[in-house]
Amino acid sequence: MALIIDRFEGRLAVVEMDGDGTIDIPKNELPVEAKEGDVIRLINGRYEIDLAETDRRRAEANKLTEDFWS
């Protein structure tokens, strides 16, 4: 399941569970470079950024935005 960082609130990251609600994850459990919109996955007990999926989703969102304003 993909987890998408929605926003940061204090020491927590509010993370969307791919359309199935949200959970809070302590920021200190995420990679230091994690930012809003990043897709993360729990691998071997650690959260890691899925760069390929993050890039794919950002490109898709940009395309939708471009189409909307065209």
mmJSON file of the N, C-alpha and C atoms, coordinates in Angstrom:
{"data_MODEL":{"atom_site":{
"group_PDB":["ATOM","ATOM","ATOM","ATOM","ATOM","ATOM","ATOM","ATOM","ATOM","ATOM","ATOM","ATOM","ATOM","ATOM","ATOM","ATOM","ATOM","ATOM","ATOM","ATOM","ATOM","ATOM","ATOM","ATOM","ATOM","ATOM","ATOM","ATOM","ATOM","ATOM","ATOM","ATOM","ATOM","ATOM","ATOM","ATOM","ATOM","ATOM","ATOM","ATOM","ATOM","ATOM","ATOM","ATOM","ATOM","ATOM","ATOM","ATOM","ATOM","ATOM","ATOM","ATOM","ATOM","ATOM","ATOM","ATOM","ATOM","ATOM","ATOM","ATOM","ATOM","ATOM","ATOM","ATOM","ATOM","ATOM","ATOM","ATOM","ATOM","ATOM","ATOM","ATOM","ATOM","ATOM","ATOM","ATOM","ATOM","ATOM","ATOM","ATOM","ATOM","ATOM","ATOM","ATOM","ATOM","ATOM","ATOM","ATOM","ATOM","ATOM","ATOM","ATOM","ATOM","ATOM","ATOM","ATOM","ATOM","ATOM","ATOM","ATOM","ATOM","ATOM","ATOM","ATOM","ATOM","ATOM","ATOM","ATOM","ATOM","ATOM","ATOM","ATOM","ATOM","ATOM","ATOM","ATOM","ATOM","ATOM","ATOM","ATOM","ATOM","ATOM","ATOM","ATOM","ATOM","ATOM","ATOM","ATOM","ATOM","ATOM","ATOM","ATOM","ATOM","ATOM","ATOM","ATOM","ATOM","ATOM","ATOM","ATOM","ATOM","ATOM","ATOM","ATOM","ATOM","ATOM","ATOM","ATOM","ATOM","ATOM","ATOM","ATOM","ATOM","ATOM","ATOM","ATOM","ATOM","ATOM","ATOM","ATOM","ATOM","ATOM","ATOM","ATOM","ATOM","ATOM","ATOM","ATOM","ATOM","ATOM","ATOM","ATOM","ATOM","ATOM","ATOM","ATOM","ATOM","ATOM","ATOM","ATOM","ATOM","ATOM","ATOM","ATOM","ATOM","ATOM","ATOM","ATOM","ATOM","ATOM","ATOM","ATOM","ATOM","ATOM","ATOM","ATOM","ATOM","ATOM","ATOM","ATOM","ATOM","ATOM","ATOM","ATOM","ATOM","ATOM","ATOM","ATOM","ATOM","ATOM"],
"id":[1,2,3,4,5,6,7,8,9,10,11,12,13,14,15,16,17,18,19,20,21,22,23,24,25,26,27,28,29,30,31,32,33,34,35,36,37,38,39,40,41,42,43,44,45,46,47,48,49,50,51,52,53,54,55,56,57,58,59,60,61,62,63,64,65,66,67,68,69,70,71,72,73,74,75,76,77,78,79,80,81,82,83,84,85,86,87,88,89,90,91,92,93,94,95,96,97,98,99,100,101,102,103,104,105,106,107,108,109,110,111,112,113,114,115,116,117,118,119,120,121,122,123,124,125,126,127,128,129,130,131,132,133,134,135,136,137,138,139,140,141,142,143,144,145,146,147,148,149,150,151,152,153,154,155,156,157,158,159,160,161,162,163,164,165,166,167,168,169,170,171,172,173,174,175,176,177,178,179,180,181,182,183,184,185,186,187,188,189,190,191,192,193,194,195,196,197,198,199,200,201,202,203,204,205,206,207,208,209,210],
"type_symbol":["N","C","C","N","C","C","N","C","C","N","C","C","N","C","C","N","C","C","N","C","C","N","C","C","N","C","C","N","C","C","N","C","C","N","C","C","N","C","C","N","C","C","N","C","C","N","C","C","N","C","C","N","C","C","N","C","C","N","C","C","N","C","C","N","C","C","N","C","C","N","C","C","N","C","C","N","C","C","N","C","C","N","C","C","N","C","C","N","C","C","N","C","C","N","C","C","N","C","C","N","C","C","N","C","C","N","C","C","N","C","C","N","C","C","N","C","C","N","C","C","N","C","C","N","C","C","N","C","C","N","C","C","N","C","C","N","C","C","N","C","C","N","C","C","N","C","C","N","C","C","N","C","C","N","C","C","N","C","C","N","C","C","N","C","C","N","C","C","N","C","C","N","C","C","N","C","C","N","C","C","N","C","C","N","C","C","N","C","C","N","C","C","N","C","C","N","C","C","N","C","C","N","C","C","N","C","C","N","C","C"],
"label_atom_id":["N","CA","C","N","CA","C","N","CA","C","N","CA","C","N","CA","C","N","CA","C","N","CA","C","N","CA","C","N","CA","C","N","CA","C","N","CA","C","N","CA","C","N","CA","C","N","CA","C","N","CA","C","N","CA","C","N","CA","C","N","CA","C","N","CA","C","N","CA","C","N","CA","C","N","CA","C","N","CA","C","N","CA","C","N","CA","C","N","CA","C","N","CA","C","N","CA","C","N","CA","C","N","CA","C","N","CA","C","N","CA","C","N","CA","C","N","CA","C","N","CA","C","N","CA","C","N","CA","C","N","CA","C","N","CA","C","N","CA","C","N","CA","C","N","CA","C","N","CA","C","N","CA","C","N","CA","C","N","CA","C","N","CA","C","N","CA","C","N","CA","C","N","CA","C","N","CA","C","N","CA","C","N","CA","C","N","CA","C","N","CA","C","N","CA","C","N","CA","C","N","CA","C","N","CA","C","N","CA","C","N","CA","C","N","CA","C","N","CA","C","N","CA","C","N","CA","C","N","CA","C","N","CA","C","N","CA","C","N","CA","C","N","CA","C"],
"label_alt_id":[null,null,null,null,null,null,null,null,null,null,null,null,null,null,null,null,null,null,null,null,null,null,null,null,null,null,null,null,null,null,null,null,null,null,null,null,null,null,null,null,null,null,null,null,null,null,null,null,null,null,null,null,null,null,null,null,null,null,null,null,null,null,null,null,null,null,null,null,null,null,null,null,null,null,null,null,null,null,null,null,null,null,null,null,null,null,null,null,null,null,null,null,null,null,null,null,null,null,null,null,null,null,null,null,null,null,null,null,null,null,null,null,null,null,null,null,null,null,null,null,null,null,null,null,null,null,null,null,null,null,null,null,null,null,null,null,null,null,null,null,null,null,null,null,null,null,null,null,null,null,null,null,null,null,null,null,null,null,null,null,null,null,null,null,null,null,null,null,null,null,null,null,null,null,null,null,null,null,null,null,null,null,null,null,null,null,null,null,null,null,null,null,null,null,null,null,null,null,null,null,null,null,null,null,null,null,null,null,null,null],
"label_comp_id":["MET","MET","MET","ALA","ALA","ALA","LEU","LEU","LEU","ILE","ILE","ILE","ILE","ILE","ILE","ASP","ASP","ASP","ARG","ARG","ARG","PHE","PHE","PHE","GLU","GLU","GLU","GLY","GLY","GLY","ARG","ARG","ARG","LEU","LEU","LEU","ALA","ALA","ALA","VAL","VAL","VAL","VAL","VAL","VAL","GLU","GLU","GLU","MET","MET","MET","ASP","ASP","ASP","GLY","GLY","GLY","ASP","ASP","ASP","GLY","GLY","GLY","THR","THR","THR","ILE","ILE","ILE","ASP","ASP","ASP","ILE","ILE","ILE","PRO","PRO","PRO","LYS","LYS","LYS","ASN","ASN","ASN","GLU","GLU","GLU","LEU","LEU","LEU","PRO","PRO","PRO","VAL","VAL","VAL","GLU","GLU","GLU","ALA","ALA","ALA","LYS","LYS","LYS","GLU","GLU","GLU","GLY","GLY","GLY","ASP","ASP","ASP","VAL","VAL","VAL","ILE","ILE","ILE","ARG","ARG","ARG","LEU","LEU","LEU","ILE","ILE","ILE","ASN","ASN","ASN","GLY","GLY","GLY","ARG","ARG","ARG","TYR","TYR","TYR","GLU","GLU","GLU","ILE","ILE","ILE","ASP","ASP","ASP","LEU","LEU","LEU","ALA","ALA","ALA","GLU","GLU","GLU","THR","THR","THR","ASP","ASP","ASP","ARG","ARG","ARG","ARG","ARG","ARG","ARG","ARG","ARG","ALA","ALA","ALA","GLU","GLU","GLU","ALA","ALA","ALA","ASN","ASN","ASN","LYS","LYS","LYS","LEU","LEU","LEU","THR","THR","THR","GLU","GLU","GLU","ASP","ASP","ASP","PHE","PHE","PHE","TRP","TRP","TRP","SER","SER","SER"],
"label_asym_id":["A","A","A","A","A","A","A","A","A","A","A","A","A","A","A","A","A","A","A","A","A","A","A","A","A","A","A","A","A","A","A","A","A","A","A","A","A","A","A","A","A","A","A","A","A","A","A","A","A","A","A","A","A","A","A","A","A","A","A","A","A","A","A","A","A","A","A","A","A","A","A","A","A","A","A","A","A","A","A","A","A","A","A","A","A","A","A","A","A","A","A","A","A","A","A","A","A","A","A","A","A","A","A","A","A","A","A","A","A","A","A","A","A","A","A","A","A","A","A","A","A","A","A","A","A","A","A","A","A","A","A","A","A","A","A","A","A","A","A","A","A","A","A","A","A","A","A","A","A","A","A","A","A","A","A","A","A","A","A","A","A","A","A","A","A","A","A","A","A","A","A","A","A","A","A","A","A","A","A","A","A","A","A","A","A","A","A","A","A","A","A","A","A","A","A","A","A","A","A","A","A","A","A","A","A","A","A","A","A","A"],
"label_entity_id":["1","1","1","1","1","1","1","1","1","1","1","1","1","1","1","1","1","1","1","1","1","1","1","1","1","1","1","1","1","1","1","1","1","1","1","1","1","1","1","1","1","1","1","1","1","1","1","1","1","1","1","1","1","1","1","1","1","1","1","1","1","1","1","1","1","1","1","1","1","1","1","1","1","1","1","1","1","1","1","1","1","1","1","1","1","1","1","1","1","1","1","1","1","1","1","1","1","1","1","1","1","1","1","1","1","1","1","1","1","1","1","1","1","1","1","1","1","1","1","1","1","1","1","1","1","1","1","1","1","1","1","1","1","1","1","1","1","1","1","1","1","1","1","1","1","1","1","1","1","1","1","1","1","1","1","1","1","1","1","1","1","1","1","1","1","1","1","1","1","1","1","1","1","1","1","1","1","1","1","1","1","1","1","1","1","1","1","1","1","1","1","1","1","1","1","1","1","1","1","1","1","1","1","1","1","1","1","1","1","1"],
"label_seq_id":[1,1,1,2,2,2,3,3,3,4,4,4,5,5,5,6,6,6,7,7,7,8,8,8,9,9,9,10,10,10,11,11,11,12,12,12,13,13,13,14,14,14,15,15,15,16,16,16,17,17,17,18,18,18,19,19,19,20,20,20,21,21,21,22,22,22,23,23,23,24,24,24,25,25,25,26,26,26,27,27,27,28,28,28,29,29,29,30,30,30,31,31,31,32,32,32,33,33,33,34,34,34,35,35,35,36,36,36,37,37,37,38,38,38,39,39,39,40,40,40,41,41,41,42,42,42,43,43,43,44,44,44,45,45,45,46,46,46,47,47,47,48,48,48,49,49,49,50,50,50,51,51,51,52,52,52,53,53,53,54,54,54,55,55,55,56,56,56,57,57,57,58,58,58,59,59,59,60,60,60,61,61,61,62,62,62,63,63,63,64,64,64,65,65,65,66,66,66,67,67,67,68,68,68,69,69,69,70,70,70],
"pdbx_PDB_ins_code":[null,null,null,null,null,null,null,null,null,null,null,null,null,null,null,null,null,null,null,null,null,null,null,null,null,null,null,null,null,null,null,null,null,null,null,null,null,null,null,null,null,null,null,null,null,null,null,null,null,null,null,null,null,null,null,null,null,null,null,null,null,null,null,null,null,null,null,null,null,null,null,null,null,null,null,null,null,null,null,null,null,null,null,null,null,null,null,null,null,null,null,null,null,null,null,null,null,null,null,null,null,null,null,null,null,null,null,null,null,null,null,null,null,null,null,null,null,null,null,null,null,null,null,null,null,null,null,null,null,null,null,null,null,null,null,null,null,null,null,null,null,null,null,null,null,null,null,null,null,null,null,null,null,null,null,null,null,null,null,null,null,null,null,null,null,null,null,null,null,null,null,null,null,null,null,null,null,null,null,null,null,null,null,null,null,null,null,null,null,null,null,null,null,null,null,null,null,null,null,null,null,null,null,null,null,null,null,null,null,null],
"Cartn_x":[0.845,0.0,0.888,0.544,1.277,0.781,1.686,1.382,1.886,1.046,1.423,1.419,2.536,2.616,1.748,0.712,-0.208,0.328,0.736,1.22,1.943,2.618,3.285,2.575,2.356,1.745,2.614,3.431,4.334,5.297,5.279,6.195,5.627,4.464,3.811,3.691,3.672,3.326,1.937,1.029,-0.29,-0.158,-0.423,-0.147,-1.436,-1.716,-2.885,-2.553,-3.475,-3.268,-3.923,-3.42,-3.871,-5.385,-6.02,-7.464,-8.26,-7.603,-8.276,-8.105,-8.214,-8.075,-6.651,-6.414,-5.089,-4.604,-3.3,-2.661,-1.606,-1.213,-0.136,1.117,2.223,3.507,4.47,5.181,6.167,7.197,7.477,8.437,9.787,10.179,11.503,11.59,10.472,10.488,10.617,10.516,10.608,12.015,12.373,13.663,13.716,14.871,15.048,14.574,14.789,14.457,12.989,12.17,10.762,10.028,9.138,8.367,6.943,6.086,4.69,4.605,3.733,3.546,4.387,5.37,6.209,5.406,5.657,5.101,6.129,5.676,6.583,6.063,6.965,6.622,7.405,6.804,7.471,8.215,9.539,10.39,11.351,11.29,12.157,12.084,10.87,10.672,11.047,11.401,11.766,10.937,10.607,9.926,10.964,10.689,11.574,10.735,11.322,10.636,10.697,9.544,9.467,9.595,10.815,11.086,10.364,10.339,9.694,8.196,7.54,6.103,5.808,6.659,6.488,6.583,7.596,7.758,6.584,6.108,4.986,3.728,3.452,2.256,2.367,3.556,3.728,3.528,4.067,3.905,2.426,1.722,0.293,-0.482,-0.163,-0.833,-0.528,0.724,1.09,0.338,0.198,-0.528,-1.986,-2.6,-3.988,-4.154,-3.197,-3.249,-3.094,-2.157,-1.964,-3.228,-3.828,-5.041,-6.179,-6.244,-7.303,-7.192,-5.988,-5.782,-5.659,-5.655,-5.529,-6.858],
"Cartn_y":[-1.178,0.0,1.239,2.17,3.422,4.351,5.04,6.065,7.39,8.418,9.714,10.755,11.452,12.483,13.654,13.932,15.029,16.346,16.305,17.532,17.173,18.17,18.026,18.908,18.367,19.1,18.874,19.86,19.72,18.57,17.624,16.472,15.298,15.497,14.408,14.693,13.623,13.69,13.078,13.806,13.264,12.578,11.283,10.457,9.817,10.003,9.4,7.966,7.07,5.658,5.345,5.938,5.716,5.685,6.756,6.897,6.189,5.64,4.859,5.496,6.82,7.514,7.985,8.492,9.009,8.392,8.437,8.051,9.106,9.184,10.073,9.238,9.726,9.06,10.098,9.771,10.715,11.078,12.361,12.821,12.147,11.848,11.254,9.807,9.22,7.877,7.924,9.111,9.284,9.685,9.47,9.982,11.499,12.019,13.45,14.289,13.787,14.568,14.44,13.699,13.511,14.843,15.007,16.252,15.936,16.945,16.778,16.266,15.3,14.724,13.492,13.227,12.038,10.769,9.755,8.43,7.671,7.096,6.336,4.917,4.022,2.608,2.128,1.203,0.59,-0.631,-0.566,-1.647,-2.054,-3.311,-3.833,-2.988,-2.557,-1.809,-0.339,0.149,1.564,2.169,3.444,4.152,4.649,4.393,4.862,5.564,6.568,7.287,6.45,6.267,5.578,6.668,6.911,8.017,7.853,6.643,6.419,6.715,6.227,6.458,7.916,8.541,9.966,10.772,10.506,11.219,10.971,9.722,9.393,10.155,10.188,10.886,12.394,12.949,14.391,14.748,13.921,14.162,14.084,13.114,12.972,14.191,14.662,15.836,17.078,17.218,18.361,18.33,17.146,17.016,17.4,16.934,17.29,18.791,19.412,20.86,21.591,21.149,21.767,21.631,20.444,20.208,21.108,21.297,22.12,23.57,24.099,25.503,25.74,24.68,24.829,25.142],
"Cartn_z":[0.0,0.0,0.0,-0.876,-0.93,0.169,0.761,1.76,1.208,1.242,0.683,1.799,1.956,2.983,2.559,3.332,3.049,3.606,4.866,5.514,6.805,7.343,8.63,9.64,10.814,11.926,13.153,13.454,14.592,14.375,15.277,15.208,14.411,13.812,13.1,11.612,10.844,9.432,9.3,8.656,8.367,7.011,6.989,5.819,5.315,4.022,3.402,3.024,3.343,3.027,1.687,0.624,-0.755,-0.875,-0.362,-0.476,0.591,1.59,2.624,4.002,4.07,5.341,5.577,6.773,7.12,8.433,8.587,9.84,10.16,11.397,11.824,12.068,11.528,11.728,12.297,13.369,13.902,12.82,12.691,11.675,11.819,13.052,13.248,12.753,12.335,11.75,10.228,9.654,8.212,7.805,6.542,6.078,6.255,6.561,6.821,5.637,4.414,3.22,2.808,3.548,3.201,3.214,2.204,2.111,1.678,1.743,1.355,-0.076,-0.288,-1.605,-1.881,-1.041,-1.241,-0.953,-1.767,-1.523,-0.7,0.399,1.257,1.396,1.679,1.901,3.116,3.832,4.983,4.476,4.512,4.011,5.124,5.496,6.565,7.83,8.186,9.422,9.361,8.161,8.009,6.878,7.04,5.965,4.973,3.698,2.63,1.577,0.948,-0.121,-1.388,-2.016,-3.306,-4.374,-4.809,-5.725,-7.058,-7.589,-8.886,-8.801,-7.765,-7.622,-7.302,-6.504,-6.215,-7.5,-8.315,-9.584,-10.519,-10.589,-11.456,-11.053,-9.755,-9.273,-9.452,-9.258,-9.467,-10.941,-11.84,-13.275,-13.656,-13.105,-13.379,-12.883,-11.686,-11.137,-11.976,-12.409,-13.254,-14.575,-15.155,-16.419,-16.237,-15.162,-14.894,-14.719,-14.043,-13.837,-15.161,-15.992,-17.305,-18.155,-18.164,-18.93,-18.435,-17.132,-16.547,-17.004,-17.059,-17.397,-18.898,-19.69,-21.148,-21.789],
"occupancy":[1.0,1.0,1.0,1.0,1.0,1.0,1.0,1.0,1.0,1.0,1.0,1.0,1.0,1.0,1.0,1.0,1.0,1.0,1.0,1.0,1.0,1.0,1.0,1.0,1.0,1.0,1.0,1.0,1.0,1.0,1.0,1.0,1.0,1.0,1.0,1.0,1.0,1.0,1.0,1.0,1.0,1.0,1.0,1.0,1.0,1.0,1.0,1.0,1.0,1.0,1.0,1.0,1.0,1.0,1.0,1.0,1.0,1.0,1.0,1.0,1.0,1.0,1.0,1.0,1.0,1.0,1.0,1.0,1.0,1.0,1.0,1.0,1.0,1.0,1.0,1.0,1.0,1.0,1.0,1.0,1.0,1.0,1.0,1.0,1.0,1.0,1.0,1.0,1.0,1.0,1.0,1.0,1.0,1.0,1.0,1.0,1.0,1.0,1.0,1.0,1.0,1.0,1.0,1.0,1.0,1.0,1.0,1.0,1.0,1.0,1.0,1.0,1.0,1.0,1.0,1.0,1.0,1.0,1.0,1.0,1.0,1.0,1.0,1.0,1.0,1.0,1.0,1.0,1.0,1.0,1.0,1.0,1.0,1.0,1.0,1.0,1.0,1.0,1.0,1.0,1.0,1.0,1.0,1.0,1.0,1.0,1.0,1.0,1.0,1.0,1.0,1.0,1.0,1.0,1.0,1.0,1.0,1.0,1.0,1.0,1.0,1.0,1.0,1.0,1.0,1.0,1.0,1.0,1.0,1.0,1.0,1.0,1.0,1.0,1.0,1.0,1.0,1.0,1.0,1.0,1.0,1.0,1.0,1.0,1.0,1.0,1.0,1.0,1.0,1.0,1.0,1.0,1.0,1.0,1.0,1.0,1.0,1.0,1.0,1.0,1.0,1.0,1.0,1.0,1.0,1.0,1.0,1.0,1.0,1.0],
"B_iso_or_equiv":[0.0,0.0,0.0,0.0,0.0,0.0,0.0,0.0,0.0,0.0,0.0,0.0,0.0,0.0,0.0,0.0,0.0,0.0,0.0,0.0,0.0,0.0,0.0,0.0,0.0,0.0,0.0,0.0,0.0,0.0,0.0,0.0,0.0,0.0,0.0,0.0,0.0,0.0,0.0,0.0,0.0,0.0,0.0,0.0,0.0,0.0,0.0,0.0,0.0,0.0,0.0,0.0,0.0,0.0,0.0,0.0,0.0,0.0,0.0,0.0,0.0,0.0,0.0,0.0,0.0,0.0,0.0,0.0,0.0,0.0,0.0,0.0,0.0,0.0,0.0,0.0,0.0,0.0,0.0,0.0,0.0,0.0,0.0,0.0,0.0,0.0,0.0,0.0,0.0,0.0,0.0,0.0,0.0,0.0,0.0,0.0,0.0,0.0,0.0,0.0,0.0,0.0,0.0,0.0,0.0,0.0,0.0,0.0,0.0,0.0,0.0,0.0,0.0,0.0,0.0,0.0,0.0,0.0,0.0,0.0,0.0,0.0,0.0,0.0,0.0,0.0,0.0,0.0,0.0,0.0,0.0,0.0,0.0,0.0,0.0,0.0,0.0,0.0,0.0,0.0,0.0,0.0,0.0,0.0,0.0,0.0,0.0,0.0,0.0,0.0,0.0,0.0,0.0,0.0,0.0,0.0,0.0,0.0,0.0,0.0,0.0,0.0,0.0,0.0,0.0,0.0,0.0,0.0,0.0,0.0,0.0,0.0,0.0,0.0,0.0,0.0,0.0,0.0,0.0,0.0,0.0,0.0,0.0,0.0,0.0,0.0,0.0,0.0,0.0,0.0,0.0,0.0,0.0,0.0,0.0,0.0,0.0,0.0,0.0,0.0,0.0,0.0,0.0,0.0,0.0,0.0,0.0,0.0,0.0,0.0],
"pdbx_formal_charge":[null,null,null,null,null,null,null,null,null,null,null,null,null,null,null,null,null,null,null,null,null,null,null,null,null,null,null,null,null,null,null,null,null,null,null,null,null,null,null,null,null,null,null,null,null,null,null,null,null,null,null,null,null,null,null,null,null,null,null,null,null,null,null,null,null,null,null,null,null,null,null,null,null,null,null,null,null,null,null,null,null,null,null,null,null,null,null,null,null,null,null,null,null,null,null,null,null,null,null,null,null,null,null,null,null,null,null,null,null,null,null,null,null,null,null,null,null,null,null,null,null,null,null,null,null,null,null,null,null,null,null,null,null,null,null,null,null,null,null,null,null,null,null,null,null,null,null,null,null,null,null,null,null,null,null,null,null,null,null,null,null,null,null,null,null,null,null,null,null,null,null,null,null,null,null,null,null,null,null,null,null,null,null,null,null,null,null,null,null,null,null,null,null,null,null,null,null,null,null,null,null,null,null,null,null,null,null,null,null,null],
"auth_seq_id":[1,1,1,2,2,2,3,3,3,4,4,4,5,5,5,6,6,6,7,7,7,8,8,8,9,9,9,10,10,10,11,11,11,12,12,12,13,13,13,14,14,14,15,15,15,16,16,16,17,17,17,18,18,18,19,19,19,20,20,20,21,21,21,22,22,22,23,23,23,24,24,24,25,25,25,26,26,26,27,27,27,28,28,28,29,29,29,30,30,30,31,31,31,32,32,32,33,33,33,34,34,34,35,35,35,36,36,36,37,37,37,38,38,38,39,39,39,40,40,40,41,41,41,42,42,42,43,43,43,44,44,44,45,45,45,46,46,46,47,47,47,48,48,48,49,49,49,50,50,50,51,51,51,52,52,52,53,53,53,54,54,54,55,55,55,56,56,56,57,57,57,58,58,58,59,59,59,60,60,60,61,61,61,62,62,62,63,63,63,64,64,64,65,65,65,66,66,66,67,67,67,68,68,68,69,69,69,70,70,70],
"auth_comp_id":["MET","MET","MET","ALA","ALA","ALA","LEU","LEU","LEU","ILE","ILE","ILE","ILE","ILE","ILE","ASP","ASP","ASP","ARG","ARG","ARG","PHE","PHE","PHE","GLU","GLU","GLU","GLY","GLY","GLY","ARG","ARG","ARG","LEU","LEU","LEU","ALA","ALA","ALA","VAL","VAL","VAL","VAL","VAL","VAL","GLU","GLU","GLU","MET","MET","MET","ASP","ASP","ASP","GLY","GLY","GLY","ASP","ASP","ASP","GLY","GLY","GLY","THR","THR","THR","ILE","ILE","ILE","ASP","ASP","ASP","ILE","ILE","ILE","PRO","PRO","PRO","LYS","LYS","LYS","ASN","ASN","ASN","GLU","GLU","GLU","LEU","LEU","LEU","PRO","PRO","PRO","VAL","VAL","VAL","GLU","GLU","GLU","ALA","ALA","ALA","LYS","LYS","LYS","GLU","GLU","GLU","GLY","GLY","GLY","ASP","ASP","ASP","VAL","VAL","VAL","ILE","ILE","ILE","ARG","ARG","ARG","LEU","LEU","LEU","ILE","ILE","ILE","ASN","ASN","ASN","GLY","GLY","GLY","ARG","ARG","ARG","TYR","TYR","TYR","GLU","GLU","GLU","ILE","ILE","ILE","ASP","ASP","ASP","LEU","LEU","LEU","ALA","ALA","ALA","GLU","GLU","GLU","THR","THR","THR","ASP","ASP","ASP","ARG","ARG","ARG","ARG","ARG","ARG","ARG","ARG","ARG","ALA","ALA","ALA","GLU","GLU","GLU","ALA","ALA","ALA","ASN","ASN","ASN","LYS","LYS","LYS","LEU","LEU","LEU","THR","THR","THR","GLU","GLU","GLU","ASP","ASP","ASP","PHE","PHE","PHE","TRP","TRP","TRP","SER","SER","SER"],
"auth_asym_id":["A","A","A","A","A","A","A","A","A","A","A","A","A","A","A","A","A","A","A","A","A","A","A","A","A","A","A","A","A","A","A","A","A","A","A","A","A","A","A","A","A","A","A","A","A","A","A","A","A","A","A","A","A","A","A","A","A","A","A","A","A","A","A","A","A","A","A","A","A","A","A","A","A","A","A","A","A","A","A","A","A","A","A","A","A","A","A","A","A","A","A","A","A","A","A","A","A","A","A","A","A","A","A","A","A","A","A","A","A","A","A","A","A","A","A","A","A","A","A","A","A","A","A","A","A","A","A","A","A","A","A","A","A","A","A","A","A","A","A","A","A","A","A","A","A","A","A","A","A","A","A","A","A","A","A","A","A","A","A","A","A","A","A","A","A","A","A","A","A","A","A","A","A","A","A","A","A","A","A","A","A","A","A","A","A","A","A","A","A","A","A","A","A","A","A","A","A","A","A","A","A","A","A","A","A","A","A","A","A","A"],
"auth_atom_id":["N","CA","C","N","CA","C","N","CA","C","N","CA","C","N","CA","C","N","CA","C","N","CA","C","N","CA","C","N","CA","C","N","CA","C","N","CA","C","N","CA","C","N","CA","C","N","CA","C","N","CA","C","N","CA","C","N","CA","C","N","CA","C","N","CA","C","N","CA","C","N","CA","C","N","CA","C","N","CA","C","N","CA","C","N","CA","C","N","CA","C","N","CA","C","N","CA","C","N","CA","C","N","CA","C","N","CA","C","N","CA","C","N","CA","C","N","CA","C","N","CA","C","N","CA","C","N","CA","C","N","CA","C","N","CA","C","N","CA","C","N","CA","C","N","CA","C","N","CA","C","N","CA","C","N","CA","C","N","CA","C","N","CA","C","N","CA","C","N","CA","C","N","CA","C","N","CA","C","N","CA","C","N","CA","C","N","CA","C","N","CA","C","N","CA","C","N","CA","C","N","CA","C","N","CA","C","N","CA","C","N","CA","C","N","CA","C","N","CA","C","N","CA","C","N","CA","C","N","CA","C","N","CA","C","N","CA","C","N","CA","C","N","CA","C"],
"pdbx_PDB_model_num":[1,1,1,1,1,1,1,1,1,1,1,1,1,1,1,1,1,1,1,1,1,1,1,1,1,1,1,1,1,1,1,1,1,1,1,1,1,1,1,1,1,1,1,1,1,1,1,1,1,1,1,1,1,1,1,1,1,1,1,1,1,1,1,1,1,1,1,1,1,1,1,1,1,1,1,1,1,1,1,1,1,1,1,1,1,1,1,1,1,1,1,1,1,1,1,1,1,1,1,1,1,1,1,1,1,1,1,1,1,1,1,1,1,1,1,1,1,1,1,1,1,1,1,1,1,1,1,1,1,1,1,1,1,1,1,1,1,1,1,1,1,1,1,1,1,1,1,1,1,1,1,1,1,1,1,1,1,1,1,1,1,1,1,1,1,1,1,1,1,1,1,1,1,1,1,1,1,1,1,1,1,1,1,1,1,1,1,1,1,1,1,1,1,1,1,1,1,1,1,1,1,1,1,1,1,1,1,1,1,1]
}}}
